[in-house]
């Protein structure tokens, strides 16, 4: 989780302006999936459905979160 969070901070911070928008979206979704999978490692007896759903949902939420913060009238637009 720490590695994926650091990766998301790097992509969302200094690399966000340097990379094309498509790559930022892909890398942020990948970081979100890493955070979701890392969170599941803290639990015992996790079902297969959780291993499929959690990383996918956190990847989607991470992507939407970054788009909301940095787009249009978002609080961190540049």
N, C-alpha and C positions, 0 to 999 in steps of 0.2 A: 504494500500500500504506500509506503514512503517513497519508493522508487517511482511508482506511477504518479504520485502526487507531485514529486519534483519534476518529472517529465511534463506534466500538465502545466506547471508554473513556468517552465522554460518555453514551451510552445505558446502558451497564452500571453507571455510577457514579451521578451525580446524577439522571438521568432515570428510573432503574429504579423508584424508589418513586413517582414522580409520574404515570407513564403506566400505562394498563391493561396487564395481562399480555400480552394479544394483541399490542399494539403493540410492546412490548419484544421479543417473539419475532420479529416481522416485521422490525424494525429491526436486531436482532442478526444475523438470517439475511442481510439485505441487506449488512451490514458484512462478514460472512464471505465472501459472494460477491465483494465488492470486493477483499478481501485475496487470494482465490484468483485472480481475474483479474489483479491487480497482480503476483502472483508469476509468472504466465505471460509477462508483458511482459519479463521478464528473460532469457528464452530465445529462441533463434533457431529457426525452423522448427518451430513448435508445430502439431500436427494439430488438425483440427476436433473430434475426440473429446475432446481435452484441454480445449479451450475450453468444451465442454459439461459434462464431468465434474468438472473441478477446481473451478469456482465452486460447483457444486451440492453437491459433497461437503464443501467447506470451510464453506459456509453451514450444512449440517446439523451438522457437527462444532462450529461456533461456538455454535449453539443448544443442543446437548446439553451443551457445556462450561459455559455460563452457568447452565443449569438445575441441573447437578450442583453447582456452586459455591455457589449462592445458595438452594437449596431444602432443606427438611427438616433433615437433620443435616450439611449441607455446611459447609465451613470458613468461608464468608463469609455465613452466614445472618444476617438481621437481624430 
